[in-house]
Amino acid sequence: MSKFGFSFSLSRLLGVAQAKQKIARATGIPTTKSGMERKIGNSILKMLFK
């Protein structure tokens, strides 16, 4: 949390965050750890209860 109401991110400045977001949207594969865990968990549940 920033003291002055804004935060700085080097990856956003360099465009890394946007590039990862575009890849994730195009492929349907999330690039974050929590996103991957959520997708894998949903896949497992679909296989078990389909």
N, C-alpha and C positions, 0 to 999 in steps of 0.2 A: 504494500500500500504506500502510495507516495504522499509525502508531507505537503506538497504544493498542488495536488489535484491532477497531476499528469504523471505518466510513467514513460520510461525510455526503453526501447527494445532494439538491440542491434540487428536481430533477425528481421524485424519489420522494416528497419531502415534500409537494409540490403535487399529486401524483396524476397527473402527466403520463406517467410510465413505465407505470402501470397502464392508463391510457386508451389509450395506443399499443398495449399488449399485447392489450387487448380488441378493438381495431380489426383488428389483424393476425390474430387468431384467427378473427374473424367473416368477414373478407373473403378470408383465405388469402393475403394480400399482406403480406410482411414489411416492417417499418418501419426496419430497420437496414440499413446499407450492405452489410455482409457477407451478410445474409439475402437482399437483393435480388440480389446477384451470384451467390449459390448457386442461387437460383430461376431466374434467367435462364440460367445455365450448364446446369442440368439440362434446361431447355426446349430449348435448342439441341442438346444431345446426343440428346435423344429424337427431335427432328426428323431428325437426321442418321442415326441408327441404328435407326429404326423400321421 
